[in-house]
């Protein structure tokens, strides 16, 4: 036995019991340190500073309540101000309406005065023509100028809007020949009618009782047709003194008569022409010439 080598004794080290989650070190670290160190320090500082730690939901409710109170206050103040200003606004509106009424009445009076003055001027012009010697030249001048009323044979032409005409104009546009854009009669239509009658031999013309002169103008204001700034309403009755049958035939065959016929066939404009034995046309309200002067012939100068 003495010859057998001695082996060192085996030391057994005590082993710790192994954790069941030893293989899940990352998960274990997360569970043990769920709050980041920075957040933890901030929480500690906040707590040390005496923060009450009021829940966020409670702060939000208090903020909402404060906002509602402020909105209610603004609405209440606005309603009170409107209630105070309402009588002032009503008074200003009443004063404005009264002013409009007064101005309208004054304008109507001025219009009546203008009509009276025109009638007076026309009467004086006619009186002057009567006392100018009674020559044929003075009578002719009065007739052609529209200063005196006339009567005689001629034609009666009635022009009216289409039955389907609307002020808005939703029909087919008249894209050529200067046609208007709806089934309504336009000022340019009446201009062509009157010019066609003059060209066909008319010696005196009136529209709806408004005598036309060398200074007359046919214009439009919105959907209304104006003759010498006086509005006319359809149907438009045109009276033309002249050789009735000849005047009617020549107008129908003229370019303006064909234009009127095209309006009737294509857009429903209603027209009618008849030959009359005796038409009576009034005198124009006034014929005022401010610039033109009569020309005196040299022979007349020598004999004077």
C-alpha positions as CSV (number, residue, x, y, z in Angstrom):
1,X,0.0,0.0,0.0
2,X,2.9,2.2,0.7
3,X,3.8,2.1,-3.0
4,X,0.5,3.5,-4.3
5,X,0.6,7.2,-5.2
6,X,-1.4,9.6,-3.1
7,X,-4.2,11.6,-5.1
8,X,-5.2,15.0,-3.9
9,X,-8.6,15.0,-2.3
10,X,-11.5,16.3,-4.5
11,X,-13.0,19.5,-3.2
12,X,-16.6,20.0,-4.0
13,X,-17.7,23.6,-4.2
14,X,-21.2,24.4,-3.0
15,X,-23.6,25.2,-5.8
16,X,-26.3,27.9,-5.6
17,X,-29.7,27.0,-6.6
18,X,-30.2,28.1,-10.3
19,X,-33.1,30.6,-11.0
20,X,-35.7,29.2,-13.3
21,X,-35.5,32.4,-15.4
22,X,-31.7,32.4,-15.7
23,X,-31.9,31.9,-19.4
24,X,-34.2,34.9,-19.9
25,X,-31.8,37.6,-18.7
26,X,-33.1,40.4,-21.1
27,X,-36.7,39.9,-19.9
28,X,-35.6,39.7,-16.3
29,X,-33.7,43.0,-16.7
30,X,-36.8,44.7,-18.2
31,X,-39.0,43.5,-15.3
32,X,-36.5,44.5,-12.7
33,X,-36.0,48.0,-14.2
34,X,-39.4,48.8,-15.6
35,X,-38.8,52.6,-15.1
36,X,-35.9,54.2,-16.9
37,X,-33.4,55.8,-14.5
38,X,-34.0,59.3,-16.0
39,X,-37.7,59.1,-15.6
40,X,-37.2,57.8,-12.0
41,X,-35.0,60.8,-11.2
42,X,-37.5,63.2,-12.7
43,X,-40.3,61.7,-10.7
44,X,-38.2,62.0,-7.5
45,X,-37.4,65.7,-8.2
46,X,-41.1,66.4,-9.0
47,X,-42.1,64.8,-5.7
48,X,-39.4,66.6,-3.8
49,X,-40.6,70.0,-5.3
50,X,-44.0,69.4,-3.7
51,X,-46.0,68.5,-6.8
52,X,-49.5,67.6,-5.8
53,X,-49.5,64.8,-8.4
54,X,-53.0,65.7,-9.7
55,X,-54.2,63.2,-12.2
56,X,-54.1,64.4,-15.8
57,X,-57.8,63.6,-16.4
58,X,-58.8,65.9,-13.5
59,X,-56.7,68.7,-14.9
60,X,-58.3,68.2,-18.4
61,X,-61.7,68.4,-16.9
62,X,-60.9,71.6,-15.0
63,X,-59.5,73.2,-18.2
64,X,-62.6,72.2,-20.1
65,X,-64.8,73.7,-17.5
66,X,-62.8,76.9,-17.5
67,X,-63.1,77.1,-21.3
68,X,-66.9,76.6,-21.2
69,X,-67.2,79.3,-18.5
70,X,-65.2,81.7,-20.7
71,X,-67.3,80.9,-23.8
72,X,-70.5,81.4,-21.9
73,X,-69.2,84.8,-20.7
74,X,-68.3,85.9,-24.2
75,X,-71.8,84.9,-25.5
76,X,-73.5,86.6,-22.7
77,X,-71.6,89.9,-23.2
78,X,-72.2,89.7,-27.0
79,X,-75.9,89.2,-26.5
80,X,-76.1,92.1,-24.0
81,X,-74.3,94.4,-26.5
82,X,-76.6,93.3,-29.3
83,X,-79.6,94.0,-27.1
84,X,-78.3,97.4,-26.4
85,X,-77.4,98.2,-30.1
86,X,-80.7,96.9,-31.5
87,X,-82.7,100.0,-30.9
88,X,-80.0,102.1,-32.5
89,X,-79.9,99.9,-35.6
90,X,-83.7,100.0,-35.9
91,X,-83.7,103.8,-35.6
92,X,-81.0,104.1,-38.3
93,X,-82.9,101.8,-40.6
94,X,-86.1,103.7,-40.1
95,X,-84.3,107.0,-40.9
96,X,-82.8,105.5,-44.0
97,X,-86.2,104.3,-45.3
98,X,-87.7,107.7,-44.7
99,X,-84.8,109.3,-46.6
100,X,-85.3,107.0,-49.5
101,X,-89.0,107.8,-49.6
102,X,-88.3,111.5,-49.5
103,X,-85.7,111.3,-52.3
104,X,-88.0,109.1,-54.4
105,X,-90.9,111.6,-54.0
106,X,-88.5,114.5,-55.0
107,X,-87.3,112.6,-58.1
108,X,-90.9,112.0,-59.1
109,X,-91.7,115.7,-58.8
110,X,-88.6,116.5,-60.8
111,X,-89.7,114.1,-63.5
112,X,-93.1,115.7,-63.7
113,X,-91.5,119.1,-63.9
114,X,-89.3,117.9,-66.8
115,X,-92.4,116.6,-68.7
116,X,-94.2,119.9,-68.2
117,X,-91.3,121.8,-69.4
118,X,-90.9,119.6,-72.5
119,X,-94.6,120.0,-73.2
120,X,-94.3,123.8,-72.9
121,X,-91.2,123.9,-75.2
122,X,-93.1,121.8,-77.8
123,X,-96.1,124.0,-77.6
124,X,-93.9,127.1,-78.1
125,X,-92.2,125.5,-81.1
126,X,-95.4,124.6,-82.7
127,X,-96.8,128.1,-82.1
128,X,-93.6,129.6,-83.6
129,X,-94.0,127.5,-86.7
130,X,-97.6,128.6,-87.1
131,X,-96.6,132.2,-87.0
132,X,-93.7,131.9,-89.3
133,X,-95.7,132.9,-92.4
134,X,-97.7,129.7,-92.9
135,X,-95.6,128.7,-95.8
136,X,-95.4,125.1,-97.0
137,X,-91.7,125.0,-96.0
138,X,-92.5,125.8,-92.4
139,X,-95.3,123.1,-92.3
140,X,-92.9,120.6,-93.9
141,X,-90.2,121.5,-91.3
142,X,-92.7,121.0,-88.5
143,X,-93.8,117.6,-89.8
144,X,-90.3,116.3,-90.5
145,X,-88.9,117.5,-87.2
146,X,-91.8,115.9,-85.3
147,X,-92.7,119.3,-83.8
148,X,-96.3,119.0,-84.9
149,X,-98.9,116.2,-84.7
150,X,-99.7,114.5,-88.0
151,X,-102.2,112.1,-89.5
152,X,-102.7,110.2,-92.6
153,X,-102.6,106.7,-94.2
154,X,-99.8,104.3,-93.3
155,X,-99.0,101.0,-91.6
156,X,-99.4,99.6,-88.1
157,X,-96.7,97.2,-87.1
158,X,-96.9,95.3,-83.8
159,X,-93.8,93.5,-82.4
160,X,-94.0,91.4,-79.2
161,X,-91.8,89.0,-77.3
162,X,-92.1,85.3,-77.8
163,X,-94.6,83.5,-75.5
164,X,-91.8,81.5,-74.0
165,X,-89.5,84.5,-73.4
166,X,-87.9,84.7,-70.0
167,X,-85.9,87.6,-68.5
168,X,-83.0,85.3,-67.7
169,X,-82.5,84.1,-71.3
170,X,-82.2,80.3,-71.2
171,X,-83.0,79.8,-74.8
172,X,-80.7,79.3,-77.7
173,X,-78.4,82.2,-78.3
174,X,-78.7,84.3,-81.5
175,X,-75.1,84.1,-82.5
176,X,-75.2,86.0,-85.9
177,X,-76.7,89.0,-87.5
178,X,-76.8,91.0,-84.3
179,X,-79.7,88.9,-82.9
180,X,-80.5,89.2,-79.2
181,X,-79.8,86.3,-76.9
182,X,-83.4,85.3,-76.0
183,X,-87.0,85.4,-77.3
184,X,-87.3,88.9,-76.1
185,X,-87.4,91.9,-78.4
186,X,-84.3,94.0,-78.0
187,X,-83.4,97.6,-78.7
188,X,-81.3,96.7,-81.7
189,X,-84.4,94.8,-83.1
190,X,-86.5,97.9,-82.8
191,X,-83.7,100.0,-84.3
192,X,-83.7,97.9,-87.4
193,X,-87.5,98.0,-87.6
194,X,-87.6,101.8,-87.5
195,X,-84.8,102.2,-89.9
196,X,-86.5,99.8,-92.3
197,X,-89.7,101.9,-92.2
198,X,-87.8,105.1,-92.8
199,X,-86.0,103.5,-95.7
200,X,-89.3,102.2,-97.1
201,X,-90.8,105.6,-97.3
202,X,-92.3,106.5,-93.9
203,X,-92.7,110.2,-93.3
204,X,-93.5,110.1,-89.6
205,X,-93.0,107.2,-87.0
206,X,-94.0,106.6,-83.4
207,X,-93.5,103.8,-81.0
208,X,-96.1,103.2,-78.3
209,X,-97.2,106.8,-78.7
210,X,-93.7,108.2,-78.6
211,X,-92.9,110.3,-81.7
212,X,-89.5,109.8,-83.2
213,X,-87.5,112.7,-84.4
214,X,-84.0,113.2,-86.0
215,X,-82.7,113.4,-82.4
216,X,-84.4,110.3,-81.1
217,X,-82.5,107.4,-79.7
218,X,-83.6,103.8,-79.1
219,X,-81.5,102.2,-76.3
220,X,-81.8,99.5,-73.6
221,X,-81.7,99.6,-69.8
222,X,-81.7,96.0,-68.7
223,X,-84.6,94.3,-70.3
224,X,-86.4,97.5,-71.0
225,X,-86.4,99.4,-74.3
226,X,-86.0,103.2,-74.0
227,X,-87.1,105.7,-76.6
228,X,-85.7,109.1,-75.7
229,X,-85.0,107.8,-72.2
230,X,-88.7,106.8,-71.7
231,X,-89.2,103.1,-71.0
232,X,-91.6,101.2,-73.2
233,X,-93.3,97.9,-72.4
234,X,-94.3,95.2,-74.9
235,X,-96.1,94.8,-77.2
236,X,-94.4,97.6,-79.2
237,X,-96.8,99.3,-81.6
238,X,-95.1,101.1,-84.4
239,X,-97.2,103.6,-86.4
240,X,-95.7,104.9,-89.7
241,X,-97.4,107.5,-91.9
242,X,-96.9,107.1,-95.6
243,X,-98.3,105.4,-98.7
244,X,-99.8,102.4,-96.8
245,X,-99.8,99.6,-99.4
246,X,-96.5,100.7,-100.9
247,X,-94.9,101.2,-97.5
248,X,-96.0,97.7,-96.3
249,X,-94.7,95.9,-99.4
250,X,-91.4,97.7,-99.5
251,X,-90.8,97.0,-95.8
252,X,-91.6,93.3,-96.1
253,X,-89.1,93.0,-99.0
254,X,-86.4,95.0,-97.3
255,X,-83.4,93.5,-95.4
256,X,-84.9,94.8,-92.1
257,X,-88.3,93.2,-92.9
258,X,-86.6,89.9,-93.6
259,X,-84.7,90.2,-90.4
260,X,-88.0,90.6,-88.5
261,X,-89.4,87.6,-90.3
262,X,-86.3,85.6,-89.3
263,X,-86.9,86.5,-85.6
264,X,-90.5,85.3,-86.0
265,X,-89.7,82.0,-87.6
266,X,-86.6,81.1,-85.6
267,X,-87.2,82.5,-82.1
268,X,-91.0,83.0,-81.8
269,X,-91.0,86.8,-81.9
270,X,-94.6,87.7,-82.6
271,X,-95.2,90.3,-85.4
272,X,-98.1,91.7,-87.3
273,X,-98.4,94.4,-89.9
274,X,-101.5,96.0,-91.4
275,X,-102.4,98.9,-93.7
276,X,-104.4,101.7,-92.1
277,X,-106.4,104.4,-93.7
278,X,-105.8,107.1,-91.1
279,X,-103.2,107.1,-88.4
280,X,-102.7,109.9,-85.8
281,X,-99.3,110.5,-84.4
282,X,-98.6,113.0,-81.6
283,X,-96.0,115.7,-81.7
284,X,-92.7,115.1,-80.0
285,X,-92.6,116.5,-76.4
286,X,-89.7,118.8,-77.4
287,X,-87.1,119.2,-80.1
288,X,-84.1,121.1,-78.7
289,X,-81.2,122.0,-81.0
290,X,-78.2,123.5,-79.3
291,X,-75.5,123.5,-81.9
292,X,-77.0,123.4,-85.5
293,X,-77.7,126.8,-87.2
294,X,-79.7,127.4,-90.4
295,X,-77.5,128.0,-93.4
296,X,-78.3,131.2,-95.4
297,X,-77.7,131.1,-99.1
298,X,-75.5,133.7,-100.8
299,X,-78.4,134.8,-103.0
300,X,-80.5,135.5,-99.9
301,X,-77.7,137.5,-98.4
302,X,-77.4,139.7,-101.5
303,X,-81.1,140.5,-101.6
304,X,-81.3,141.4,-97.9
